[in-house]
Amino acid sequence: MSPMSRAQFAAAEFKRGFSCSQAVFSAVSEVLGLDRQKALQIAQPFGGGIAQMGLTCGAITGAFLAIGLKYGRTRPEDEDAKKKTYGLVRDFIREFKARHGSIVCRELIGVDLSTPEGHKQAVERGVFETLCAHYVRDAVEILERLL
């Protein structure tokens, strides 16, 4: 699958009802050796800026899960894997911030999902269909370049 088609798949999965973190992580999980169902389960808590708290954007945390899956250390003494993983996460953050100015959900979408009022505003403004789907696509595009 080409990077664009993975990005489009992720955006479609988000629009279908999966969280931003699930859409991003599951779009790349199988090529990294993790079945899609497990990826969806693992990534679920990170949607909406971590459990709809408006913190770090779920598209970003989904990408971090993928970076960790591919490069994360499995032995405490493996400092090279740790450095590589952290370096890629920093690279990802730099590129995403260059495109969008932030990695914080509430800053990116302009509402606070942690309140019922904020969630209602997000729905009324259509931010999930417009802004969030765009962030999901961009996260997968950036991620595929880095992986």
C-alpha positions in Angstrom: 0.0 0.0 0.0 1.4 3.4 -0.9 1.8 6.1 1.8 -1.1 8.1 0.4 -3.4 5.1 0.4 -2.6 4.3 4.0 -3.2 7.9 4.9 -6.5 7.8 3.0 -7.4 4.5 4.7 -6.7 6.0 8.1 -8.9 9.0 7.4 -11.7 6.8 6.2 -11.5 4.6 9.3 -11.7 7.7 11.4 -14.7 8.9 9.5 -16.3 5.5 10.0 -16.1 5.9 13.7 -12.8 4.8 15.0 -10.8 7.2 17.1 -7.9 9.2 15.7 -5.4 7.1 17.5 -7.0 3.8 16.3 -7.2 5.0 12.7 -3.5 6.0 12.6 -2.0 3.0 14.5 -4.2 0.4 12.7 -3.3 1.8 9.3 0.3 0.8 9.7 0.2 -2.0 12.4 0.0 -5.0 10.1 3.2 -4.0 8.2 4.9 -3.8 11.6 3.8 -7.3 12.6 0.7 -6.5 14.7 -2.8 -7.6 13.6 -5.2 -4.8 13.1 -7.7 -5.9 15.8 -5.0 -5.8 18.5 -3.8 -2.4 17.2 -7.4 -1.1 17.5 -7.6 -2.3 21.0 -4.2 -1.0 22.1 -4.9 2.5 20.6 -8.4 3.0 21.9 -7.5 4.8 25.2 -5.6 7.6 23.3 -8.5 9.0 21.2 -9.7 12.5 21.7 -6.4 13.7 23.2 -6.1 10.7 25.6 -9.6 9.5 26.7 -11.3 12.6 25.3 -9.3 14.8 27.7 -8.0 17.1 24.9 -4.4 16.4 25.7 -1.9 15.1 23.1 -3.8 14.5 19.9 -4.7 10.9 19.3 -3.4 10.9 15.7 0.0 11.7 17.3 -0.2 9.1 20.1 -1.2 6.5 17.5 1.9 7.4 15.5 4.0 7.1 18.6 2.6 3.6 19.2 3.7 2.6 15.7 7.2 4.1 16.2 7.5 2.2 19.5 6.3 -1.0 17.9 8.9 -0.8 15.2 11.9 0.6 17.1 11.2 0.4 20.8 13.7 -1.4 23.0 13.0 -4.8 24.4 16.0 -5.0 26.7 16.8 -2.3 29.3 20.4 -2.0 28.2 19.5 -1.3 24.6 20.2 2.4 24.6 20.5 2.6 20.8 16.9 1.5 20.4 15.8 4.0 23.1 17.7 6.8 21.4 16.3 5.9 18.0 12.7 5.7 19.3 12.9 9.1 21.1 14.7 10.7 18.1 11.9 9.6 15.7 9.2 10.8 18.1 10.9 14.2 18.3 11.2 14.3 14.5 7.5 13.5 14.2 6.6 16.2 16.7 8.7 18.8 14.8 7.1 18.0 11.5 3.6 17.9 12.8 4.1 21.1 14.7 5.5 22.7 11.6 2.4 21.8 9.7 -0.2 22.5 12.4 1.4 24.6 15.2 0.6 22.2 18.0 0.3 18.5 19.1 -2.4 19.3 21.7 -5.9 18.2 20.8 -7.8 21.1 22.3 -5.4 23.6 20.6 -5.7 21.9 17.3 -9.5 21.7 17.2 -10.3 24.8 19.2 -12.6 23.1 21.8 -12.1 21.1 25.0 -13.4 17.5 24.5 -13.2 16.8 28.2 -16.5 18.7 28.8 -19.9 17.8 27.4 -20.2 21.4 26.1 -16.9 21.1 24.3 -17.8 17.8 22.7 -21.1 19.3 21.6 -19.3 22.3 20.1 -16.9 19.9 18.3 -19.8 18.1 16.7 -21.6 21.3 15.8 -18.5 22.8 14.2 -17.8 19.6 12.3 -14.2 19.4 13.5 -14.1 15.6 13.5 -14.9 15.5 9.8 -12.7 18.3 8.8 -9.8 19.0 11.1 -9.4 15.6 12.8 -9.5 13.7 9.5 -6.9 15.9 8.1 -4.6 15.4 11.2 -5.1 11.6 10.9 -4.0 11.7 7.2 -1.0 14.0 8.0 0.1 11.8 10.9 0.2 8.7 8.7 2.0 10.5 5.9 4.7 11.8 8.4 4.9 8.4 10.1 5.5 6.5 6.9 8.3 8.8 5.9 9.9 8.3 9.3 9.5 4.5 9.5 
